Amino acid sequence: MATTPNKLTAAQKETRQGFVYLPLIAGWLVPGAGHFVLGKWVRGTLLAVSIISMFALGIAMQGKIYSGAHDILEMLGLVGDLGNGLLYVVARVLGLGADQVMVTTADYGRAFIVVAGLLNVIAAVDAHNIRTGRKA
Amino acid sequence: MFRPDHFTAVLLFALFASVVFGITQRDTPRRMVRFGIYCFVLFAGSAIVLSWLMFLIAR
């Protein structure tokens, strides 16, 4: 039997109050924070550990941090990097990563950093879906 | 500087991506774990199969 809008439980009503995009924005800025906002501590911790580890390993491999969009490939890489939210900002401010890919492992590192950003976007959207009730 | 070999990098990539896929693509904890393991096996397995294919093609 489908749940009607008038028969929401107290817990559902409580989670549906406030700014609806908060988990999405928090999850993008800090990996796992979107789930923490919703009280999903285990999921948030696992997501944070996975995404931050992936980003940190990418940096440790001297992966490239994209800073400009001179051609279409760099633009796509920059979009992926921006998915890391504040991690990207911190890496840029501290000058982490490499400007150019010089060794093979640096290319793995570049992929790790870009994919960490894309996974973070997926996690943030998941938090948004939980917030809006599309997912349990 | 961290310098993993290619297969170690594949396993690390598969592990982290599978955790995120498992959590975000399924609803219940049990199904999350099963889907995460499924993704990990597909990531690692496809890397091994493709590696052997490239090895045999290159001979």
N, CA and C atoms of all chains as a GROMACS GRO file, in nm:
protein
  585
    1MET      N    1   0.085  -0.120   0.000
    1MET     CA    2   0.000   0.000   0.000
    1MET      C    3   0.088   0.125   0.000
    2ALA      N    4   0.062   0.217  -0.090
    2ALA     CA    5   0.146   0.336  -0.100
    2ALA      C    6   0.120   0.431   0.016
    3THR      N    7   0.230   0.502   0.058
    3THR     CA    8   0.217   0.598   0.166
    3THR      C    9   0.172   0.732   0.110
    4THR      N   10   0.063   0.784   0.164
    4THR     CA   11   0.015   0.913   0.116
    4THR      C   12   0.089   1.025   0.188
    5PRO      N   13   0.095   1.145   0.126
    5PRO     CA   14   0.166   1.256   0.190
    5PRO      C   15   0.113   1.289   0.329
    6ASN      N   16  -0.014   1.262   0.354
    6ASN     CA   17  -0.072   1.295   0.484
    6ASN      C   18  -0.037   1.194   0.594
    7LYS      N   19   0.018   1.079   0.554
    7LYS     CA   20   0.046   0.975   0.653
    7LYS      C   21   0.196   0.955   0.673
    8LEU      N   22   0.276   1.061   0.664
    8LEU     CA   23   0.420   1.051   0.688
    8LEU      C   24   0.447   1.026   0.835
    9THR      N   25   0.549   0.945   0.862
    9THR     CA   26   0.585   0.920   1.002
    9THR      C   27   0.655   1.044   1.059
   10ALA      N   28   0.668   1.044   1.193
   10ALA     CA   29   0.734   1.159   1.257
   10ALA      C   30   0.878   1.174   1.210
   11ALA      N   31   0.946   1.059   1.191
   11ALA     CA   32   1.086   1.063   1.146
   11ALA      C   33   1.096   1.121   1.006
   12GLN      N   34   1.004   1.080   0.917
   12GLN     CA   35   1.005   1.133   0.781
   12GLN      C   36   0.977   1.282   0.779
   13LYS      N   37   0.881   1.325   0.863
   13LYS     CA   38   0.849   1.468   0.868
   13LYS      C   39   0.970   1.547   0.916
   14GLU      N   40   1.041   1.489   1.016
   14GLU     CA   41   1.156   1.559   1.073
   14GLU      C   42   1.267   1.576   0.970
   15THR      N   43   1.292   1.468   0.889
   15THR     CA   44   1.400   1.476   0.790
   15THR      C   45   1.363   1.565   0.672
   16ARG      N   46   1.233   1.590   0.652
   16ARG     CA   47   1.192   1.671   0.537
   16ARG      C   48   1.180   1.818   0.570
   17GLN      N   49   1.219   1.856   0.691
   17GLN     CA   50   1.218   1.997   0.725
   17GLN      C   51   1.353   2.058   0.691
   18GLY      N   52   1.358   2.191   0.674
   18GLY     CA   53   1.484   2.259   0.649
   18GLY      C   54   1.517   2.269   0.501
   19PHE      N   55   1.639   2.314   0.473
   19PHE     CA   56   1.686   2.340   0.336
   19PHE      C   57   1.709   2.207   0.264
   20VAL      N   58   1.634   2.185   0.156
   20VAL     CA   59   1.634   2.054   0.090
   20VAL      C   60   1.767   2.023   0.021
   21TYR      N   61   1.841   2.126  -0.019
   21TYR     CA   62   1.967   2.103  -0.091
   21TYR      C   63   2.089   2.097   0.001
   22LEU      N   64   2.068   2.108   0.133
   22LEU     CA   65   2.180   2.106   0.227
   22LEU      C   66   2.265   1.979   0.216
   23PRO      N   67   2.204   1.858   0.215
   23PRO     CA   68   2.286   1.736   0.202
   23PRO      C   69   2.364   1.732   0.071
   24LEU      N   70   2.304   1.782  -0.037
   24LEU     CA   71   2.371   1.783  -0.168
   24LEU      C   72   2.495   1.873  -0.164
   25ILE      N   73   2.477   1.994  -0.113
   25ILE     CA   74   2.589   2.089  -0.109
   25ILE      C   75   2.696   2.045  -0.008
   26ALA      N   76   2.651   2.001   0.111
   26ALA     CA   77   2.747   1.956   0.212
   26ALA      C   78   2.824   1.834   0.162
   27GLY      N   79   2.753   1.743   0.096
   27GLY     CA   80   2.817   1.622   0.044
   27GLY      C   81   2.917   1.654  -0.065
   28TRP      N   82   2.890   1.757  -0.145
   28TRP     CA   83   2.985   1.796  -0.249
   28TRP      C   84   3.108   1.862  -0.186
   29LEU      N   85   3.087   1.951  -0.090
   29LEU     CA   86   3.199   2.024  -0.030
   29LEU      C   87   3.290   1.932   0.050
   30VAL      N   88   3.230   1.845   0.132
   30VAL     CA   89   3.307   1.752   0.217
   30VAL      C   90   3.254   1.611   0.193
   31PRO      N   91   3.337   1.520   0.141
   31PRO     CA   92   3.289   1.384   0.115
   31PRO      C   93   3.226   1.319   0.239
   32GLY      N   94   3.106   1.267   0.222
   32GLY     CA   95   3.035   1.199   0.332
   32GLY      C   96   2.950   1.291   0.417
   33ALA      N   97   2.972   1.422   0.407
   33ALA     CA   98   2.901   1.516   0.494
   33ALA      C   99   2.750   1.517   0.466
   34GLY      N  100   2.711   1.492   0.341
   34GLY     CA  101   2.569   1.488   0.308
   34GLY      C  102   2.497   1.379   0.386
   35HIS      N  103   2.562   1.264   0.402
   35HIS     CA  104   2.503   1.155   0.479
   35HIS      C  105   2.509   1.184   0.628
   36PHE      N  106   2.616   1.251   0.673
   36PHE     CA  107   2.625   1.288   0.814
   36PHE      C  108   2.510   1.381   0.853
   37VAL      N  109   2.478   1.476   0.766
   37VAL     CA  110   2.368   1.570   0.791
   37VAL      C  111   2.237   1.494   0.813
   38LEU      N  112   2.222   1.382   0.741
   38LEU     CA  113   2.098   1.303   0.749
   38LEU      C  114   2.102   1.196   0.858
   39GLY      N  115   2.214   1.192   0.933
   39GLY     CA  116   2.226   1.094   1.041
   39GLY      C  117   2.266   0.956   0.994
   40LYS      N  118   2.311   0.944   0.867
   40LYS     CA  119   2.357   0.814   0.814
   40LYS      C  120   2.507   0.806   0.838
   41TRP      N  121   2.544   0.775   0.964
   41TRP     CA  122   2.684   0.785   1.006
   41TRP      C  123   2.772   0.678   0.942
   42VAL      N  124   2.725   0.555   0.935
   42VAL     CA  125   2.809   0.447   0.880
   42VAL      C  126   2.832   0.468   0.731
   43ARG      N  127   2.723   0.495   0.658
   43ARG     CA  128   2.736   0.520   0.514
   43ARG      C  129   2.827   0.640   0.489
   44GLY      N  130   2.806   0.747   0.565
   44GLY     CA  131   2.887   0.868   0.547
   44GLY      C  132   3.034   0.842   0.574
   45THR      N  133   3.062   0.765   0.679
   45THR     CA  134   3.202   0.735   0.712
   45THR      C  135   3.268   0.653   0.603
   46LEU      N  136   3.197   0.550   0.554
   46LEU     CA  137   3.253   0.466   0.448
   46LEU      C  138   3.277   0.547   0.321
   47LEU      N  139   3.182   0.634   0.287
   47LEU     CA  140   3.199   0.719   0.168
   47LEU      C  141   3.316   0.815   0.186
   48ALA      N  142   3.324   0.878   0.304
   48ALA     CA  143   3.432   0.973   0.330
   48ALA      C  144   3.569   0.905   0.324
   49VAL      N  145   3.580   0.790   0.389
   49VAL     CA  146   3.708   0.718   0.388
   49VAL      C  147   3.748   0.680   0.245
   50SER      N  148   3.651   0.627   0.168
   50SER     CA  149   3.682   0.584   0.032
   50SER      C  150   3.725   0.701  -0.056
   51ILE      N  151   3.647   0.808  -0.055
   51ILE     CA  152   3.673   0.920  -0.147
   51ILE      C  153   3.798   0.996  -0.105
   52ILE      N  154   3.813   1.022   0.025
   52ILE     CA  155   3.932   1.095   0.070
   52ILE      C  156   4.058   1.011   0.049
   53SER      N  157   4.049   0.879   0.074
   53SER     CA  158   4.165   0.792   0.049
   53SER      C  159   4.203   0.793  -0.098
   54MET      N  160   4.103   0.786  -0.184
   54MET     CA  161   4.131   0.785  -0.327
   54MET      C  162   4.198   0.916  -0.370
   55PHE      N  163   4.147   1.027  -0.319
   55PHE     CA  164   4.205   1.158  -0.351
   55PHE      C  165   4.348   1.166  -0.296
   56ALA      N  166   4.368   1.123  -0.170
   56ALA     CA  167   4.500   1.131  -0.107
   56ALA      C  168   4.601   1.043  -0.179
   57LEU      N  169   4.558   0.923  -0.221
   57LEU     CA  170   4.649   0.835  -0.295
   57LEU      C  171   4.685   0.898  -0.430
   58GLY      N  172   4.588   0.962  -0.492
   58GLY     CA  173   4.616   1.031  -0.618
   58GLY      C  174   4.720   1.140  -0.600
   59ILE      N  175   4.708   1.215  -0.493
   59ILE     CA  176   4.807   1.319  -0.462
   59ILE      C  177   4.943   1.255  -0.433
   60ALA      N  178   4.940   1.145  -0.354
   60ALA     CA  179   5.065   1.077  -0.318
   60ALA      C  180   5.136   1.020  -0.441
   61MET      N  181   5.061   0.989  -0.545
   61MET     CA  182   5.121   0.939  -0.670
   61MET      C  183   5.163   1.054  -0.761
   62GLN      N  184   5.159   1.176  -0.709
   62GLN     CA  185   5.194   1.297  -0.786
   62GLN      C  186   5.102   1.316  -0.907
   63GLY      N  187   4.972   1.287  -0.886
   63GLY     CA  188   4.875   1.306  -0.992
   63GLY      C  189   4.856   1.454  -1.023
   64LYS      N  190   4.816   1.480  -1.146
   64LYS     CA  191   4.796   1.618  -1.191
   64LYS      C  192   4.666   1.674  -1.135
   65ILE      N  193   4.674   1.798  -1.084
   65ILE     CA  194   4.553   1.872  -1.045
   65ILE      C  195   4.524   1.972  -1.158
   66TYR      N  196   4.410   1.958  -1.220
   66TYR     CA  197   4.375   2.048  -1.331
   66TYR      C  198   4.345   2.188  -1.278
   67SER      N  199   4.405   2.287  -1.341
   67SER     CA  200   4.384   2.424  -1.295
   67SER      C  201   4.320   2.512  -1.403
   68GLY      N  202   4.320   2.469  -1.526
   68GLY     CA  203   4.262   2.548  -1.633
   68GLY      C  204   4.199   2.458  -1.737
   69ALA      N  205   4.124   2.519  -1.829
   69ALA     CA  206   4.057   2.442  -1.933
   69ALA      C  207   4.100   2.496  -2.068
   70HIS      N  208   4.217   2.445  -2.117
   70HIS     CA  209   4.269   2.493  -2.244
   70HIS      C  210   4.214   2.414  -2.362
   71ASP      N  211   4.176   2.290  -2.338
   71ASP     CA  212   4.111   2.210  -2.443
   71ASP      C  213   4.003   2.123  -2.379
   72ILE      N  214   3.933   2.048  -2.461
   72ILE     CA  215   3.816   1.975  -2.413
   72ILE      C  216   3.853   1.868  -2.310
   73LEU      N  217   3.970   1.803  -2.328
   73LEU     CA  218   4.010   1.699  -2.233
   73LEU      C  219   4.043   1.760  -2.097
   74GLU      N  220   4.112   1.875  -2.099
   74GLU     CA  221   4.142   1.943  -1.972
   74GLU      C  222   4.015   1.991  -1.905
   75MET      N  223   3.918   2.033  -1.987
   75MET     CA  224   3.791   2.080  -1.932
   75MET      C  225   3.719   1.966  -1.859
   76LEU      N  226   3.720   1.848  -1.920
   76LEU     CA  227   3.656   1.731  -1.857
   76LEU      C  228   3.730   1.693  -1.728
   77GLY      N  229   3.863   1.699  -1.733
   77GLY     CA  230   3.942   1.669  -1.613
   77GLY      C  231   3.915   1.768  -1.502
   78LEU      N  232   3.902   1.895  -1.540
   78LEU     CA  233   3.874   1.999  -1.440
   78LEU      C  234   3.737   1.977  -1.375
   79VAL      N  235   3.639   1.938  -1.456
   79VAL     CA  236   3.505   1.911  -1.402
   79VAL      C  237   3.512   1.796  -1.301
   80GLY      N  238   3.587   1.690  -1.336
   80GLY     CA  239   3.604   1.578  -1.243
   80GLY      C  240   3.673   1.622  -1.115
   81ASP      N  241   3.779   1.702  -1.129
   81ASP     CA  242   3.852   1.750  -1.010
   81ASP      C  243   3.762   1.836  -0.920
   82LEU      N  244   3.681   1.921  -0.982
   82LEU     CA  245   3.594   2.010  -0.905
   82LEU      C  246   3.491   1.932  -0.822
   83GLY      N  247   3.463   1.810  -0.863
   83GLY     CA  248   3.371   1.726  -0.786
   83GLY      C  249   3.422   1.696  -0.646
   84ASN      N  250   3.552   1.715  -0.624
   84ASN     CA  251   3.609   1.690  -0.491
   84ASN      C  252   3.577   1.800  -0.390
   85GLY      N  253   3.517   1.908  -0.434
   85GLY     CA  254   3.477   2.015  -0.342
   85GLY      C  255   3.595   2.081  -0.274
   86LEU      N  256   3.591   2.086  -0.141
   86LEU     CA  257   3.696   2.156  -0.067
   86LEU      C  258   3.832   2.086  -0.076
   87LEU      N  259   3.832   1.955  -0.101
   87LEU     CA  260   3.960   1.884  -0.118
   87LEU      C  261   4.037   1.945  -0.235
   88TYR      N  262   3.967   1.978  -0.342
   88TYR     CA  263   4.030   2.039  -0.459
   88TYR      C  264   4.087   2.177  -0.422
   89VAL      N  265   4.007   2.254  -0.349
   89VAL     CA  266   4.051   2.389  -0.309
   89VAL      C  267   4.177   2.380  -0.222
   90VAL      N  268   4.174   2.289  -0.125
   90VAL     CA  269   4.290   2.271  -0.036
   90VAL      C  270   4.413   2.230  -0.117
   91ALA      N  271   4.394   2.136  -0.210
   91ALA     CA  272   4.508   2.090  -0.292
   91ALA      C  273   4.565   2.204  -0.376
   92ARG      N  274   4.478   2.288  -0.430
   92ARG     CA  275   4.524   2.402  -0.511
   92ARG      C  276   4.598   2.504  -0.424
   93VAL      N  277   4.540   2.533  -0.307
   93VAL     CA  278   4.600   2.634  -0.218
   93VAL      C  279   4.738   2.588  -0.169
   94LEU      N  280   4.749   2.459  -0.134
   94LEU     CA  281   4.875   2.406  -0.081
   94LEU      C  282   4.973   2.366  -0.192
   95GLY      N  283   4.928   2.374  -0.316
   95GLY     CA  284   5.017   2.338  -0.428
   95GLY      C  285   5.048   2.190  -0.434
   96LEU      N  286   4.951   2.107  -0.394
   96LEU     CA  287   4.972   1.962  -0.397
   96LEU      C  288   4.956   1.909  -0.540
   97GLY      N  289   5.000   1.784  -0.559
   97GLY     CA  290   4.989   1.724  -0.691
   97GLY      C  291   5.096   1.778  -0.784
   98ALA      N  292   5.085   1.745  -0.911
   98ALA     CA  293   5.185   1.788  -1.009
   98ALA      C  294   5.118   1.869  -1.119
   99ASP      N  295   5.198   1.955  -1.184
   99ASP     CA  296   5.145   2.033  -1.296
   99ASP      C  297   5.142   1.950  -1.424
  100GLN      N  298   5.242   1.862  -1.437
  100GLN     CA  299   5.251   1.777  -1.556
  100GLN      C  300   5.269   1.632  -1.514
  101VAL      N  301   5.215   1.541  -1.597
  101VAL     CA  302   5.234   1.398  -1.571
  101VAL      C  303   5.374   1.359  -1.619
  102MET      N  304   5.463   1.321  -1.524
  102MET     CA  305   5.602   1.292  -1.559
  102MET      C  306   5.633   1.142  -1.554
  103VAL      N  307   5.564   1.068  -1.467
  103VAL     CA  308   5.590   0.924  -1.455
  103VAL      C  309   5.459   0.848  -1.467
  104THR      N  310   5.469   0.715  -1.483
  104THR     CA  311   5.349   0.634  -1.505
  104THR      C  312   5.253   0.643  -1.388
  105THR      N  313   5.308   0.637  -1.266
  105THR     CA  314   5.221   0.639  -1.148
  105THR      C  315   5.147   0.773  -1.136
  106ALA      N  316   5.207   0.878  -1.192
  106ALA     CA  317   5.139   1.008  -1.188
  106ALA      C  318   5.011   1.004  -1.273
  107ASP      N  319   5.014   0.923  -1.379
  107ASP     CA  320   4.894   0.910  -1.461
  107ASP      C  321   4.786   0.832  -1.386
  108TYR      N  322   4.828   0.730  -1.309
  108TYR     CA  323   4.730   0.661  -1.223
  108TYR      C  324   4.673   0.763  -1.123
  109GLY      N  325   4.761   0.844  -1.066
  109GLY     CA  326   4.719   0.943  -0.967
  109GLY      C  327   4.620   1.043  -1.023
  110ARG      N  328   4.644   1.087  -1.146
  110ARG     CA  329   4.550   1.180  -1.212
  110ARG      C  330   4.412   1.115  -1.223
  111ALA      N  331   4.410   0.986  -1.263
  111ALA     CA  332   4.282   0.915  -1.273
  111ALA      C  333   4.215   0.901  -1.136
  112PHE      N  334   4.295   0.871  -1.034
  112PHE     CA  335   4.239   0.857  -0.898
  112PHE      C  336   4.171   0.988  -0.854
  113ILE      N  337   4.238   1.101  -0.880
  113ILE     CA  338   4.184   1.230  -0.835
  113ILE      C  339   4.054   1.263  -0.910
  114VAL      N  340   4.055   1.243  -1.041
  114VAL     CA  341   3.934   1.273  -1.120
  114VAL      C  342   3.818   1.182  -1.079
  115VAL      N  343   3.846   1.053  -1.064
  115VAL     CA  344   3.738   0.959  -1.029
  115VAL      C  345   3.689   0.983  -0.887
  116ALA      N  346   3.779   1.021  -0.796
  116ALA     CA  347   3.735   1.055  -0.659
  116ALA      C  348   3.632   1.168  -0.665
  117GLY      N  349   3.656   1.267  -0.751
  117GLY     CA  350   3.561   1.377  -0.767
  117GLY      C  351   3.427   1.330  -0.822
  118LEU      N  352   3.432   1.241  -0.922
  118LEU     CA  353   3.306   1.191  -0.980
  118LEU      C  354   3.229   1.105  -0.880
  119LEU      N  355   3.301   1.023  -0.804
  119LEU     CA  356   3.235   0.941  -0.701
  119LEU      C  357   3.173   1.030  -0.593
  120ASN      N  358   3.242   1.142  -0.562
  120ASN     CA  359   3.188   1.235  -0.462
  120ASN      C  360   3.056   1.297  -0.508
  121VAL      N  361   3.049   1.326  -0.638
  121VAL     CA  362   2.923   1.380  -0.692
  121VAL      C  363   2.811   1.277  -0.680
  122ILE      N  364   2.843   1.149  -0.711
  122ILE     CA  365   2.744   1.042  -0.698
  122ILE      C  366   2.697   1.032  -0.552
  123ALA      N  367   2.792   1.039  -0.458
  123ALA     CA  368   2.758   1.030  -0.315
  123ALA      C  369   2.670   1.148  -0.272
  124ALA      N  370   2.702   1.268  -0.322
  124ALA     CA  371   2.624   1.387  -0.286
  124ALA      C  372   2.481   1.376  -0.340
  125VAL      N  373   2.468   1.327  -0.464
  125VAL     CA  374   2.334   1.309  -0.523
  125VAL      C  375   2.257   1.202  -0.445
  126ASP      N  376   2.327   1.098  -0.400
  126ASP     CA  377   2.262   0.994  -0.318
  126ASP      C  378   2.207   1.055  -0.189
  127ALA      N  379   2.286   1.143  -0.126
  127ALA     CA  380   2.239   1.209  -0.004
  127ALA      C  381   2.115   1.294  -0.034
  128HIS      N  382   2.115   1.361  -0.148
  128HIS     CA  383   1.999   1.441  -0.190
  128HIS      C  384   1.876   1.353  -0.209
  129ASN      N  385   1.897   1.235  -0.271
  129ASN     CA  386   1.785   1.144  -0.292
  129ASN      C  387   1.727   1.091  -0.161
  130ILE      N  388   1.814   1.068  -0.063
  130ILE     CA  389   1.766   1.025   0.069
  130ILE      C  390   1.685   1.139   0.132
  131ARG      N  391   1.736   1.260   0.117
  131ARG     CA  392   1.670   1.378   0.175
  131ARG      C  393   1.530   1.400   0.117
  132THR      N  394   1.518   1.379  -0.015
  132THR     CA  395   1.389   1.403  -0.080
  132THR      C  396   1.295   1.282  -0.070
  133GLY      N  397   1.345   1.170  -0.015
  133GLY     CA  398   1.259   1.054   0.003
  133GLY      C  399   1.258   0.958  -0.113
  134ARG      N  400   1.341   0.983  -0.216
  134ARG     CA  401   1.347   0.890  -0.330
  134ARG      C  402   1.416   0.760  -0.292
  135LYS      N  403   1.501   0.768  -0.188
  135LYS     CA  404   1.575   0.649  -0.145
  135LYS      C  405   1.565   0.638   0.007
  136ALA      N  406   1.568   0.514   0.056
  136ALA     CA  407   1.557   0.492   0.201
  136ALA      C  408   1.687   0.524   0.271
  137MET      N  409   5.676   0.967  -0.217
  137MET     CA  410   5.588   0.943  -0.332
  137MET      C  411   5.544   0.796  -0.333
  138PHE      N  412   5.415   0.774  -0.357
  138PHE     CA  413   5.358   0.641  -0.359
  138PHE      C  414   5.363   0.588  -0.502
  139ARG      N  415   5.431   0.472  -0.521
  139ARG     CA  416   5.446   0.418  -0.656
  139ARG      C  417   5.397   0.274  -0.662
  140PRO      N  418   5.267   0.254  -0.669
  140PRO     CA  419   5.215   0.116  -0.676
  140PRO      C  420   5.236   0.059  -0.816
  141ASP      N  421   5.242  -0.076  -0.824
  141ASP     CA  422   5.242  -0.135  -0.958
  141ASP      C  423   5.100  -0.128  -1.013
  142HIS      N  424   5.086  -0.161  -1.141
  142HIS     CA  425   4.958  -0.139  -1.208
  142HIS      C  426   4.845  -0.219  -1.143
  143PHE      N  427   4.874  -0.346  -1.107
  143PHE     CA  428   4.767  -0.429  -1.052
  143PHE      C  429   4.725  -0.380  -0.913
  144THR      N  430   4.821  -0.333  -0.834
  144THR     CA  431   4.785  -0.277  -0.702
  144THR      C  432   4.696  -0.154  -0.719
  145ALA      N  433   4.731  -0.071  -0.818
  145ALA     CA  434   4.648   0.048  -0.845
  145ALA      C  435   4.507   0.007  -0.886
  146VAL      N  436   4.497  -0.100  -0.967
  146VAL     CA  437   4.366  -0.150  -1.010
  146VAL      C  438   4.285  -0.196  -0.888
  147LEU      N  439   4.350  -0.270  -0.798
  147LEU     CA  440   4.279  -0.322  -0.680
  147LEU      C  441   4.233  -0.208  -0.588
  148LEU      N  442   4.319  -0.108  -0.569
  148LEU     CA  443   4.281   0.007  -0.484
  148LEU      C  444   4.165   0.082  -0.548
  149PHE      N  445   4.174   0.105  -0.678
  149PHE     CA  446   4.067   0.174  -0.750
  149PHE      C  447   3.936   0.096  -0.737
  150ALA      N  448   3.944  -0.036  -0.760
  150ALA     CA  449   3.825  -0.121  -0.753
  150ALA      C  450   3.763  -0.119  -0.613
  151LEU      N  451   3.848  -0.122  -0.511
  151LEU     CA  452   3.799  -0.124  -0.373
  151LEU      C  453   3.719   0.003  -0.341
  152PHE      N  454   3.779   0.119  -0.367
  152PHE     CA  455   3.712   0.245  -0.332
  152PHE      C  456   3.589   0.270  -0.418
  153ALA      N  457   3.600   0.243  -0.547
  153ALA     CA  458   3.484   0.265  -0.635
  153ALA      C  459   3.370   0.171  -0.598
  154SER      N  460   3.403   0.047  -0.561
  154SER     CA  461   3.299  -0.051  -0.527
  154SER      C  462   3.226  -0.012  -0.399
  155VAL      N  463   3.299   0.042  -0.302
  155VAL     CA  464   3.235   0.086  -0.178
  155VAL      C  465   3.131   0.195  -0.208
  156VAL      N  466   3.172   0.293  -0.290
  156VAL     CA  467   3.080   0.403  -0.323
  156VAL      C  468   2.962   0.352  -0.406
  157PHE      N  469   2.989   0.269  -0.505
  157PHE     CA  470   2.880   0.214  -0.587
  157PHE      C  471   2.782   0.133  -0.501
  158GLY      N  472   2.836   0.049  -0.414
  158GLY     CA  473   2.750  -0.035  -0.329
  158GLY      C  474   2.657   0.048  -0.244
  159ILE      N  475   2.712   0.153  -0.180
  159ILE     CA  476   2.630   0.235  -0.090
  159ILE      C  477   2.528   0.318  -0.166
  160THR      N  478   2.568   0.371  -0.282
  160THR     CA  479   2.480   0.466  -0.350
  160THR      C  480   2.378   0.399  -0.444
  161GLN      N  481   2.406   0.277  -0.487
  161GLN     CA  482   2.318   0.218  -0.589
  161GLN      C  483   2.217   0.116  -0.534
  162ARG      N  484   2.223   0.087  -0.404
  162ARG     CA  485   2.129  -0.008  -0.346
  162ARG      C  486   2.068   0.050  -0.218
  163ASP      N  487   1.954  -0.007  -0.175
  163ASP     CA  488   1.878   0.052  -0.064
  163ASP      C  489   1.909  -0.007   0.073
  164THR      N  490   1.925  -0.138   0.079
  164THR     CA  491   1.943  -0.202   0.210
  164THR      C  492   2.089  -0.242   0.231
  165PRO      N  493   2.136  -0.247   0.357
  165PRO     CA  494   2.276  -0.281   0.385
  165PRO      C  495   2.320  -0.413   0.322
  166ARG      N  496   2.234  -0.514   0.330
  166ARG     CA  497   2.270  -0.644   0.273
  166ARG      C  498   2.292  -0.636   0.122
  167ARG      N  499   2.201  -0.565   0.054
  167ARG     CA  500   2.215  -0.550  -0.092
  167ARG      C  501   2.332  -0.460  -0.128
  168MET      N  502   2.362  -0.363  -0.040
  168MET     CA  503   2.479  -0.277  -0.063
  168MET      C  504   2.608  -0.358  -0.063
  169VAL      N  505   2.620  -0.446   0.038
  169VAL     CA  506   2.741  -0.529   0.049
  169VAL      C  507   2.753  -0.621  -0.072
  170ARG      N  508   2.642  -0.684  -0.109
  170ARG     CA  509   2.646  -0.777  -0.222
  170ARG      C  510   2.680  -0.705  -0.352
  171PHE      N  511   2.622  -0.586  -0.373
  171PHE     CA  512   2.650  -0.514  -0.496
  171PHE      C  513   2.795  -0.461  -0.495
  172GLY      N  514   2.845  -0.421  -0.378
  172GLY     CA  515   2.983  -0.375  -0.368
  172GLY      C  516   3.080  -0.486  -0.403
  173ILE      N  517   3.056  -0.607  -0.350
  173ILE     CA  518   3.142  -0.722  -0.383
  173ILE      C  519   3.132  -0.755  -0.532
  174TYR      N  520   3.011  -0.749  -0.584
  174TYR     CA  521   2.989  -0.776  -0.727
  174TYR      C  522   3.070  -0.678  -0.814
  175CYS      N  523   3.066  -0.550  -0.778
  175CYS     CA  524   3.140  -0.448  -0.854
  175CYS      C  525   3.291  -0.473  -0.844
  176PHE      N  526   3.338  -0.505  -0.722
  176PHE     CA  527   3.481  -0.529  -0.704
  176PHE      C  528   3.528  -0.645  -0.790
  177VAL      N  529   3.452  -0.755  -0.790
  177VAL     CA  530   3.488  -0.872  -0.870
  177VAL      C  531   3.488  -0.837  -1.019
  178LEU      N  532   3.389  -0.759  -1.062
  178LEU     CA  533   3.385  -0.720  -1.204
  178LEU      C  534   3.503  -0.631  -1.240
  179PHE      N  535   3.535  -0.533  -1.154
  179PHE     CA  536   3.650  -0.444  -1.181
  179PHE      C  537   3.779  -0.526  -1.193
  180ALA      N  538   3.807  -0.604  -1.088
  180ALA     CA  539   3.933  -0.679  -1.084
  180ALA      C  540   3.934  -0.790  -1.190
  181GLY      N  541   3.823  -0.859  -1.204
  181GLY     CA  542   3.815  -0.968  -1.301
  181GLY      C  543   3.831  -0.920  -1.444
  182SER      N  544   3.765  -0.809  -1.477
  182SER     CA  545   3.777  -0.758  -1.614
  182SER      C  546   3.919  -0.711  -1.642
  183ALA      N  547   3.987  -0.655  -1.540
  183ALA     CA  548   4.126  -0.612  -1.560
  183ALA      C  549   4.215  -0.732  -1.589
  184ILE      N  550   4.192  -0.844  -1.517
  184ILE     CA  551   4.274  -0.964  -1.538
  184ILE      C  552   4.246  -1.024  -1.677
  185VAL      N  553   4.118  -1.034  -1.713
  185VAL     CA  554   4.082  -1.092  -1.843
  185VAL      C  555   4.137  -1.007  -1.958
  186LEU      N  556   4.119  -0.875  -1.948
  186LEU     CA  557   4.169  -0.787  -2.055
  186LEU      C  558   4.322  -0.791  -2.063
  187SER      N  559   4.388  -0.803  -1.948
  187SER     CA  560   4.534  -0.812  -1.948
  187SER      C  561   4.582  -0.937  -2.023
  188TRP      N  562   4.517  -1.050  -1.995
  188TRP     CA  563   4.553  -1.173  -2.065
  188TRP      C  564   4.523  -1.161  -2.214
  189LEU      N  565   4.410  -1.101  -2.250
  189LEU     CA  566   4.377  -1.083  -2.392
  189LEU      C  567   4.484  -1.000  -2.462
  190MET      N  568   4.525  -0.890  -2.400
  190MET     CA  569   4.628  -0.805  -2.462
  190MET      C  570   4.760  -0.879  -2.472
  191PHE      N  571   4.791  -0.960  -2.368
  191PHE     CA  572   4.915  -1.038  -2.370
  191PHE      C  573   4.914  -1.136  -2.487
  192LEU      N  574   4.800  -1.205  -2.506
  192LEU     CA  575   4.792  -1.304  -2.614
  192LEU      C  576   4.791  -1.238  -2.752
  193ILE      N  577   4.725  -1.122  -2.763
  193ILE     CA  578   4.722  -1.051  -2.891
  193ILE      C  579   4.862  -1.001  -2.928
  194ALA      N  580   4.938  -0.958  -2.827
  194ALA     CA  581   5.070  -0.900  -2.853
  194ALA      C  582   5.174  -1.005  -2.890
  195ARG      N  583   5.146  -1.135  -2.864
  195ARG     CA  584   5.245  -1.239  -2.894
  195ARG      C  585   5.258  -1.266  -3.042
   0.00000   0.00000   0.00000
